[in-house]
């Protein structure tokens, strides 16, 4: 499992930002397509909102193969 630490002073990151940060999508414009395909889950539940706020302890899975924990 990969861990992504939040920036100092921040308590959350948006799902769309995270997907770009970990190179799960090449451009921000493709985030919506990836989310609508059902490839992304947050804490085991499918998520389609790119603006979803992720906080420390949340786990994001992409295509069921890569798990990312928010630290």
mmCIF file as gemmi writes it, N, C-alpha and C atoms, coordinates in Angstrom:
data_model
loop_
_atom_site.group_PDB
_atom_site.id
_atom_site.type_symbol
_atom_site.label_atom_id
_atom_site.label_alt_id
_atom_site.label_comp_id
_atom_site.label_asym_id
_atom_site.label_entity_id
_atom_site.label_seq_id
_atom_site.pdbx_PDB_ins_code
_atom_site.Cartn_x
_atom_site.Cartn_y
_atom_site.Cartn_z
_atom_site.occupancy
_atom_site.B_iso_or_equiv
_atom_site.pdbx_formal_charge
_atom_site.auth_seq_id
_atom_site.auth_asym_id
_atom_site.pdbx_PDB_model_num
ATOM 1 N N . UNK Axp A 1 ? 0.859 -1.182 0 1 0 ? 1 A 1
ATOM 2 C CA . UNK Axp A 1 ? 0 0 0 1 0 ? 1 A 1
ATOM 3 C C . UNK Axp A 1 ? 0.894 1.231 0 1 0 ? 1 A 1
ATOM 4 N N . UNK Axp A 2 ? 0.565 2.148 -0.843 1 0 ? 2 A 1
ATOM 5 C CA . UNK Axp A 2 ? 1.3 3.414 -0.968 1 0 ? 2 A 1
ATOM 6 C C . UNK Axp A 2 ? 0.641 4.456 -0.064 1 0 ? 2 A 1
ATOM 7 N N . UNK Axp A 3 ? 1.453 5.297 0.562 1 0 ? 3 A 1
ATOM 8 C CA . UNK Axp A 3 ? 0.924 6.355 1.421 1 0 ? 3 A 1
ATOM 9 C C . UNK Axp A 3 ? 1.269 7.711 0.834 1 0 ? 3 A 1
ATOM 10 N N . UNK Axp A 4 ? 0.286 8.572 0.765 1 0 ? 4 A 1
ATOM 11 C CA . UNK Axp A 4 ? 0.464 9.95 0.312 1 0 ? 4 A 1
ATOM 12 C C . UNK Axp A 4 ? 0.21 10.855 1.511 1 0 ? 4 A 1
ATOM 13 N N . UNK Axp A 5 ? 1.224 11.597 1.9 1 0 ? 5 A 1
ATOM 14 C CA . UNK Axp A 5 ? 1.078 12.51 3.034 1 0 ? 5 A 1
ATOM 15 C C . UNK Axp A 5 ? 0.499 13.842 2.573 1 0 ? 5 A 1
ATOM 16 N N . UNK Axp A 6 ? -0.372 14.384 3.399 1 0 ? 6 A 1
ATOM 17 C CA . UNK Axp A 6 ? -0.938 15.703 3.128 1 0 ? 6 A 1
ATOM 18 C C . UNK Axp A 6 ? 0.128 16.762 3.357 1 0 ? 6 A 1
ATOM 19 N N . UNK Axp A 7 ? -0.001 17.878 2.676 1 0 ? 7 A 1
ATOM 20 C CA . UNK Axp A 7 ? 0.924 18.988 2.88 1 0 ? 7 A 1
ATOM 21 C C . UNK Axp A 7 ? 0.759 19.54 4.288 1 0 ? 7 A 1
ATOM 22 N N . UNK Axp A 8 ? 1.844 20.051 4.859 1 0 ? 8 A 1
ATOM 23 C CA . UNK Axp A 8 ? 1.731 20.676 6.188 1 0 ? 8 A 1
ATOM 24 C C . UNK Axp A 8 ? 0.671 21.78 6.182 1 0 ? 8 A 1
ATOM 25 N N . UNK Axp A 9 ? -0.174 21.768 7.168 1 0 ? 9 A 1
ATOM 26 C CA . UNK Axp A 9 ? -1.225 22.773 7.278 1 0 ? 9 A 1
ATOM 27 C C . UNK Axp A 9 ? -2.515 22.419 6.557 1 0 ? 9 A 1
ATOM 28 N N . UNK Axp A 10 ? -2.52 21.341 5.762 1 0 ? 10 A 1
ATOM 29 C CA . UNK Axp A 10 ? -3.736 20.925 5.065 1 0 ? 10 A 1
ATOM 30 C C . UNK Axp A 10 ? -4.306 19.687 5.738 1 0 ? 10 A 1
ATOM 31 N N . UNK Axp A 11 ? -5.642 19.616 5.776 1 0 ? 11 A 1
ATOM 32 C CA . UNK Axp A 11 ? -6.261 18.456 6.393 1 0 ? 11 A 1
ATOM 33 C C . UNK Axp A 11 ? -6.994 17.574 5.394 1 0 ? 11 A 1
ATOM 34 N N . UNK Axp A 12 ? -6.95 17.951 4.091 1 0 ? 12 A 1
ATOM 35 C CA . UNK Axp A 12 ? -7.629 17.149 3.077 1 0 ? 12 A 1
ATOM 36 C C . UNK Axp A 12 ? -7.022 17.412 1.701 1 0 ? 12 A 1
ATOM 37 N N . UNK Axp A 13 ? -7.353 16.523 0.761 1 0 ? 13 A 1
ATOM 38 C CA . UNK Axp A 13 ? -6.993 16.675 -0.637 1 0 ? 13 A 1
ATOM 39 C C . UNK Axp A 13 ? -8.186 16.191 -1.445 1 0 ? 13 A 1
ATOM 40 N N . UNK Axp A 14 ? -8.448 16.81 -2.56 1 0 ? 14 A 1
ATOM 41 C CA . UNK Axp A 14 ? -9.561 16.382 -3.408 1 0 ? 14 A 1
ATOM 42 C C . UNK Axp A 14 ? -9.161 15.132 -4.186 1 0 ? 14 A 1
ATOM 43 N N . UNK Axp A 15 ? -10.139 14.291 -4.435 1 0 ? 15 A 1
ATOM 44 C CA . UNK Axp A 15 ? -9.898 13.037 -5.135 1 0 ? 15 A 1
ATOM 45 C C . UNK Axp A 15 ? -9.279 13.282 -6.508 1 0 ? 15 A 1
ATOM 46 N N . UNK Axp A 16 ? -9.781 14.248 -7.245 1 0 ? 16 A 1
ATOM 47 C CA . UNK Axp A 16 ? -9.226 14.555 -8.563 1 0 ? 16 A 1
ATOM 48 C C . UNK Axp A 16 ? -7.766 14.941 -8.489 1 0 ? 16 A 1
ATOM 49 N N . UNK Axp A 17 ? -7.403 15.716 -7.478 1 0 ? 17 A 1
ATOM 50 C CA . UNK Axp A 17 ? -6.004 16.108 -7.292 1 0 ? 17 A 1
ATOM 51 C C . UNK Axp A 17 ? -5.132 14.898 -6.984 1 0 ? 17 A 1
ATOM 52 N N . UNK Axp A 18 ? -5.644 14.003 -6.157 1 0 ? 18 A 1
ATOM 53 C CA . UNK Axp A 18 ? -4.893 12.811 -5.812 1 0 ? 18 A 1
ATOM 54 C C . UNK Axp A 18 ? -4.641 11.949 -7.043 1 0 ? 18 A 1
ATOM 55 N N . UNK Axp A 19 ? -5.663 11.769 -7.864 1 0 ? 19 A 1
ATOM 56 C CA . UNK Axp A 19 ? -5.508 10.938 -9.058 1 0 ? 19 A 1
ATOM 57 C C . UNK Axp A 19 ? -4.445 11.502 -9.996 1 0 ? 19 A 1
ATOM 58 N N . UNK Axp A 20 ? -4.377 12.818 -10.115 1 0 ? 20 A 1
ATOM 59 C CA . UNK Axp A 20 ? -3.324 13.431 -10.929 1 0 ? 20 A 1
ATOM 60 C C . UNK Axp A 20 ? -1.965 13.284 -10.259 1 0 ? 20 A 1
ATOM 61 N N . UNK Axp A 21 ? -1.923 13.444 -8.946 1 0 ? 21 A 1
ATOM 62 C CA . UNK Axp A 21 ? -0.671 13.362 -8.199 1 0 ? 21 A 1
ATOM 63 C C . UNK Axp A 21 ? -0.003 11.999 -8.335 1 0 ? 21 A 1
ATOM 64 N N . UNK Axp A 22 ? -0.785 10.934 -8.326 1 0 ? 22 A 1
ATOM 65 C CA . UNK Axp A 22 ? -0.224 9.58 -8.402 1 0 ? 22 A 1
ATOM 66 C C . UNK Axp A 22 ? -0.158 9.061 -9.843 1 0 ? 22 A 1
ATOM 67 N N . UNK Axp A 23 ? -0.397 9.951 -10.798 1 0 ? 23 A 1
ATOM 68 C CA . UNK Axp A 23 ? -0.34 9.615 -12.223 1 0 ? 23 A 1
ATOM 69 C C . UNK Axp A 23 ? -1.337 8.531 -12.635 1 0 ? 23 A 1
ATOM 70 N N . UNK Axp A 24 ? -2.478 8.486 -11.97 1 0 ? 24 A 1
ATOM 71 C CA . UNK Axp A 24 ? -3.527 7.548 -12.358 1 0 ? 24 A 1
ATOM 72 C C . UNK Axp A 24 ? -4.227 8.026 -13.624 1 0 ? 24 A 1
ATOM 73 N N . UNK Axp A 25 ? -4.152 9.32 -13.882 1 0 ? 25 A 1
ATOM 74 C CA . UNK Axp A 25 ? -4.677 9.905 -15.114 1 0 ? 25 A 1
ATOM 75 C C . UNK Axp A 25 ? -3.638 10.894 -15.648 1 0 ? 25 A 1
ATOM 76 N N . UNK Axp A 26 ? -3.481 10.963 -16.975 1 0 ? 26 A 1
ATOM 77 C CA . UNK Axp A 26 ? -2.473 11.866 -17.527 1 0 ? 26 A 1
ATOM 78 C C . UNK Axp A 26 ? -2.857 13.348 -17.443 1 0 ? 26 A 1
ATOM 79 N N . UNK Axp A 27 ? -4.151 13.644 -17.499 1 0 ? 27 A 1
ATOM 80 C CA . UNK Axp A 27 ? -4.589 15.041 -17.435 1 0 ? 27 A 1
ATOM 81 C C . UNK Axp A 27 ? -5.815 15.163 -16.552 1 0 ? 27 A 1
ATOM 82 N N . UNK Axp A 28 ? -6.031 16.357 -16.047 1 0 ? 28 A 1
ATOM 83 C CA . UNK Axp A 28 ? -7.2 16.611 -15.221 1 0 ? 28 A 1
ATOM 84 C C . UNK Axp A 28 ? -8.505 16.381 -15.959 1 0 ? 28 A 1
ATOM 85 N N . UNK Axp A 29 ? -8.49 16.598 -17.261 1 0 ? 29 A 1
ATOM 86 C CA . UNK Axp A 29 ? -9.7 16.417 -18.055 1 0 ? 29 A 1
ATOM 87 C C . UNK Axp A 29 ? -10.164 14.963 -18.073 1 0 ? 29 A 1
ATOM 88 N N . UNK Axp A 30 ? -9.268 14.025 -17.839 1 0 ? 30 A 1
ATOM 89 C CA . UNK Axp A 30 ? -9.62 12.607 -17.877 1 0 ? 30 A 1
ATOM 90 C C . UNK Axp A 30 ? -10.066 12.052 -16.522 1 0 ? 30 A 1
ATOM 91 N N . UNK Axp A 31 ? -9.963 12.853 -15.49 1 0 ? 31 A 1
ATOM 92 C CA . UNK Axp A 31 ? -10.366 12.4 -14.154 1 0 ? 31 A 1
ATOM 93 C C . UNK Axp A 31 ? -11.832 11.987 -14.145 1 0 ? 31 A 1
ATOM 94 N N . UNK Axp A 32 ? -12.686 12.802 -14.728 1 0 ? 32 A 1
ATOM 95 C CA . UNK Axp A 32 ? -14.12 12.521 -14.723 1 0 ? 32 A 1
ATOM 96 C C . UNK Axp A 32 ? -14.426 11.18 -15.385 1 0 ? 32 A 1
ATOM 97 N N . UNK Axp A 33 ? -13.774 10.89 -16.517 1 0 ? 33 A 1
ATOM 98 C CA . UNK Axp A 33 ? -14.007 9.625 -17.217 1 0 ? 33 A 1
ATOM 99 C C . UNK Axp A 33 ? -13.598 8.429 -16.369 1 0 ? 33 A 1
ATOM 100 N N . UNK Axp A 34 ? -12.461 8.535 -15.69 1 0 ? 34 A 1
ATOM 101 C CA . UNK Axp A 34 ? -11.988 7.448 -14.843 1 0 ? 34 A 1
ATOM 102 C C . UNK Axp A 34 ? -12.969 7.217 -13.694 1 0 ? 34 A 1
ATOM 103 N N . UNK Axp A 35 ? -13.446 8.289 -13.095 1 0 ? 35 A 1
ATOM 104 C CA . UNK Axp A 35 ? -14.384 8.158 -11.98 1 0 ? 35 A 1
ATOM 105 C C . UNK Axp A 35 ? -15.718 7.561 -12.433 1 0 ? 35 A 1
ATOM 106 N N . UNK Axp A 36 ? -16.217 8.012 -13.584 1 0 ? 36 A 1
ATOM 107 C CA . UNK Axp A 36 ? -17.499 7.501 -14.069 1 0 ? 36 A 1
ATOM 108 C C . UNK Axp A 36 ? -17.417 6.048 -14.516 1 0 ? 36 A 1
ATOM 109 N N . UNK Axp A 37 ? -16.225 5.572 -14.799 1 0 ? 37 A 1
ATOM 110 C CA . UNK Axp A 37 ? -16.063 4.171 -15.218 1 0 ? 37 A 1
ATOM 111 C C . UNK Axp A 37 ? -16.209 3.202 -14.048 1 0 ? 37 A 1
ATOM 112 N N . UNK Axp A 38 ? -16.208 3.729 -12.818 1 0 ? 38 A 1
ATOM 113 C CA . UNK Axp A 38 ? -16.33 2.886 -11.638 1 0 ? 38 A 1
ATOM 114 C C . UNK Axp A 38 ? -15.021 2.285 -11.179 1 0 ? 38 A 1
ATOM 115 N N . UNK Axp A 39 ? -13.917 2.792 -11.704 1 0 ? 39 A 1
ATOM 116 C CA . UNK Axp A 39 ? -12.593 2.232 -11.397 1 0 ? 39 A 1
ATOM 117 C C . UNK Axp A 39 ? -12.043 2.676 -10.048 1 0 ? 39 A 1
ATOM 118 N N . UNK Axp A 40 ? -12.681 3.666 -9.419 1 0 ? 40 A 1
ATOM 119 C CA . UNK Axp A 40 ? -12.129 4.234 -8.186 1 0 ? 40 A 1
ATOM 120 C C . UNK Axp A 40 ? -13.075 4.003 -7.013 1 0 ? 40 A 1
ATOM 121 N N . UNK Axp A 41 ? -12.499 3.517 -5.911 1 0 ? 41 A 1
ATOM 122 C CA . UNK Axp A 41 ? -13.268 3.396 -4.675 1 0 ? 41 A 1
ATOM 123 C C . UNK Axp A 41 ? -12.552 4.156 -3.569 1 0 ? 41 A 1
ATOM 124 N N . UNK Axp A 42 ? -13.343 4.661 -2.628 1 0 ? 42 A 1
ATOM 125 C CA . UNK Axp A 42 ? -12.81 5.326 -1.448 1 0 ? 42 A 1
ATOM 126 C C . UNK Axp A 42 ? -13.359 4.565 -0.243 1 0 ? 42 A 1
ATOM 127 N N . UNK Axp A 43 ? -12.459 4.036 0.55 1 0 ? 43 A 1
ATOM 128 C CA . UNK Axp A 43 ? -12.841 3.234 1.718 1 0 ? 43 A 1
ATOM 129 C C . UNK Axp A 43 ? -13.794 2.101 1.34 1 0 ? 43 A 1
ATOM 130 N N . UNK Axp A 44 ? -13.537 1.5 0.167 1 0 ? 44 A 1
ATOM 131 C CA . UNK Axp A 44 ? -14.314 0.351 -0.287 1 0 ? 44 A 1
ATOM 132 C C . UNK Axp A 44 ? -15.603 0.665 -1.006 1 0 ? 44 A 1
ATOM 133 N N . UNK Axp A 45 ? -15.962 1.934 -1.123 1 0 ? 45 A 1
ATOM 134 C CA . UNK Axp A 45 ? -17.203 2.334 -1.777 1 0 ? 45 A 1
ATOM 135 C C . UNK Axp A 45 ? -16.9 3.041 -3.094 1 0 ? 45 A 1
ATOM 136 N N . UNK Axp A 46 ? -17.623 2.733 -4.178 1 0 ? 46 A 1
ATOM 137 C CA . UNK Axp A 46 ? -17.396 3.426 -5.446 1 0 ? 46 A 1
ATOM 138 C C . UNK Axp A 46 ? -17.579 4.935 -5.289 1 0 ? 46 A 1
ATOM 139 N N . UNK Axp A 47 ? -16.741 5.699 -5.948 1 0 ? 47 A 1
ATOM 140 C CA . UNK Axp A 47 ? -16.817 7.162 -5.842 1 0 ? 47 A 1
ATOM 141 C C . UNK Axp A 47 ? -16.714 7.784 -7.235 1 0 ? 47 A 1
ATOM 142 N N . UNK Axp A 48 ? -17.637 8.694 -7.529 1 0 ? 48 A 1
ATOM 143 C CA . UNK Axp A 48 ? -17.669 9.368 -8.826 1 0 ? 48 A 1
ATOM 144 C C . UNK Axp A 48 ? -17.413 10.863 -8.727 1 0 ? 48 A 1
ATOM 145 N N . UNK Axp A 49 ? -17.293 11.395 -7.521 1 0 ? 49 A 1
ATOM 146 C CA . UNK Axp A 49 ? -17.119 12.846 -7.348 1 0 ? 49 A 1
ATOM 147 C C . UNK Axp A 49 ? -15.634 13.198 -7.274 1 0 ? 49 A 1
ATOM 148 N N . UNK Axp A 50 ? -15.157 13.944 -8.251 1 0 ? 50 A 1
ATOM 149 C CA . UNK Axp A 50 ? -13.734 14.306 -8.228 1 0 ? 50 A 1
ATOM 150 C C . UNK Axp A 50 ? -13.434 15.327 -7.134 1 0 ? 50 A 1
ATOM 151 N N . UNK Axp A 51 ? -14.427 16.012 -6.643 1 0 ? 51 A 1
ATOM 152 C CA . UNK Axp A 51 ? -14.253 16.985 -5.574 1 0 ? 51 A 1
ATOM 153 C C . UNK Axp A 51 ? -14.327 16.377 -4.179 1 0 ? 51 A 1
ATOM 154 N N . UNK Axp A 52 ? -14.502 15.067 -4.096 1 0 ? 52 A 1
ATOM 155 C CA . UNK Axp A 52 ? -14.575 14.377 -2.789 1 0 ? 52 A 1
ATOM 156 C C . UNK Axp A 52 ? -13.336 14.719 -1.974 1 0 ? 52 A 1
ATOM 157 N N . UNK Axp A 53 ? -13.562 15.165 -0.747 1 0 ? 53 A 1
ATOM 158 C CA . UNK Axp A 53 ? -12.459 15.519 0.138 1 0 ? 53 A 1
ATOM 159 C C . UNK Axp A 53 ? -11.944 14.263 0.832 1 0 ? 53 A 1
ATOM 160 N N . UNK Axp A 54 ? -10.658 13.995 0.663 1 0 ? 54 A 1
ATOM 161 C CA . UNK Axp A 54 ? -10.023 12.848 1.306 1 0 ? 54 A 1
ATOM 162 C C . UNK Axp A 54 ? -9.251 13.343 2.506 1 0 ? 54 A 1
ATOM 163 N N . UNK Axp A 55 ? -9.363 12.607 3.605 1 0 ? 55 A 1
ATOM 164 C CA . UNK Axp A 55 ? -8.685 12.982 4.835 1 0 ? 55 A 1
ATOM 165 C C . UNK Axp A 55 ? -7.764 11.861 5.289 1 0 ? 55 A 1
ATOM 166 N N . UNK Axp A 56 ? -6.933 12.17 6.233 1 0 ? 56 A 1
ATOM 167 C CA . UNK Axp A 56 ? -5.983 11.192 6.758 1 0 ? 56 A 1
ATOM 168 C C . UNK Axp A 56 ? -6.718 9.913 7.165 1 0 ? 56 A 1
ATOM 169 N N . UNK Axp A 57 ? -6.202 8.775 6.721 1 0 ? 57 A 1
ATOM 170 C CA . UNK Axp A 57 ? -6.811 7.487 7.025 1 0 ? 57 A 1
ATOM 171 C C . UNK Axp A 57 ? -7.668 6.926 5.914 1 0 ? 57 A 1
ATOM 172 N N . UNK Axp A 58 ? -8.112 7.777 4.973 1 0 ? 58 A 1
ATOM 173 C CA . UNK Axp A 58 ? -8.9 7.287 3.841 1 0 ? 58 A 1
ATOM 174 C C . UNK Axp A 58 ? -8.022 6.42 2.942 1 0 ? 58 A 1
ATOM 175 N N . UNK Axp A 59 ? -8.649 5.414 2.318 1 0 ? 59 A 1
ATOM 176 C CA . UNK Axp A 59 ? -7.939 4.534 1.399 1 0 ? 59 A 1
ATOM 177 C C . UNK Axp A 59 ? -8.635 4.584 0.044 1 0 ? 59 A 1
ATOM 178 N N . UNK Axp A 60 ? -7.862 4.891 -0.99 1 0 ? 60 A 1
ATOM 179 C CA . UNK Axp A 60 ? -8.37 4.979 -2.353 1 0 ? 60 A 1
ATOM 180 C C . UNK Axp A 60 ? -7.822 3.794 -3.134 1 0 ? 60 A 1
ATOM 181 N N . UNK Axp A 61 ? -8.689 3.08 -3.834 1 0 ? 61 A 1
ATOM 182 C CA . UNK Axp A 61 ? -8.271 1.978 -4.699 1 0 ? 61 A 1
ATOM 183 C C . UNK Axp A 61 ? -8.581 2.358 -6.141 1 0 ? 61 A 1
ATOM 184 N N . UNK Axp A 62 ? -7.624 2.079 -7.014 1 0 ? 62 A 1
ATOM 185 C CA . UNK Axp A 62 ? -7.777 2.389 -8.434 1 0 ? 62 A 1
ATOM 186 C C . UNK Axp A 62 ? -7.723 1.076 -9.197 1 0 ? 62 A 1
ATOM 187 N N . UNK Axp A 63 ? -8.794 0.753 -9.9 1 0 ? 63 A 1
ATOM 188 C CA . UNK Axp A 63 ? -8.916 -0.506 -10.644 1 0 ? 63 A 1
ATOM 189 C C . UNK Axp A 63 ? -8.693 -1.731 -9.766 1 0 ? 63 A 1
ATOM 190 N N . UNK Axp A 64 ? -8.874 -1.592 -8.466 1 0 ? 64 A 1
ATOM 191 C CA . UNK Axp A 64 ? -8.704 -2.712 -7.561 1 0 ? 64 A 1
ATOM 192 C C . UNK Axp A 64 ? -7.274 -3.212 -7.45 1 0 ? 64 A 1
ATOM 193 N N . UNK Axp A 65 ? -6.326 -2.488 -8.046 1 0 ? 65 A 1
ATOM 194 C CA . UNK Axp A 65 ? -4.947 -2.965 -8.032 1 0 ? 65 A 1
ATOM 195 C C . UNK Axp A 65 ? -4.017 -2.106 -7.209 1 0 ? 65 A 1
ATOM 196 N N . UNK Axp A 66 ? -4.268 -0.811 -7.133 1 0 ? 66 A 1
ATOM 197 C CA . UNK Axp A 66 ? -3.387 0.072 -6.378 1 0 ? 66 A 1
ATOM 198 C C . UNK Axp A 66 ? -4.143 0.711 -5.229 1 0 ? 66 A 1
ATOM 199 N N . UNK Axp A 67 ? -3.678 0.466 -4.016 1 0 ? 67 A 1
ATOM 200 C CA . UNK Axp A 67 ? -4.281 1.076 -2.839 1 0 ? 67 A 1
ATOM 201 C C . UNK Axp A 67 ? -3.4 2.232 -2.367 1 0 ? 67 A 1
ATOM 202 N N . UNK Axp A 68 ? -4.054 3.346 -2.11 1 0 ? 68 A 1
ATOM 203 C CA . UNK Axp A 68 ? -3.337 4.54 -1.657 1 0 ? 68 A 1
ATOM 204 C C . UNK Axp A 68 ? -3.981 5.001 -0.362 1 0 ? 68 A 1
ATOM 205 N N . UNK Axp A 69 ? -3.173 5.113 0.691 1 0 ? 69 A 1
ATOM 206 C CA . UNK Axp A 69 ? -3.656 5.597 1.982 1 0 ? 69 A 1
ATOM 207 C C . UNK Axp A 69 ? -3.249 7.059 2.114 1 0 ? 69 A 1
ATOM 208 N N . UNK Axp A 70 ? -4.187 7.866 2.6 1 0 ? 70 A 1
ATOM 209 C CA . UNK Axp A 70 ? -3.912 9.265 2.856 1 0 ? 70 A 1
ATOM 210 C C . UNK Axp A 70 ? -3.321 9.364 4.255 1 0 ? 70 A 1
ATOM 211 N N . UNK Axp A 71 ? -2.139 9.97 4.337 1 0 ? 71 A 1
ATOM 212 C CA . UNK Axp A 71 ? -1.441 10.059 5.625 1 0 ? 71 A 1
ATOM 213 C C . UNK Axp A 71 ? -1.526 11.425 6.237 1 0 ? 71 A 1
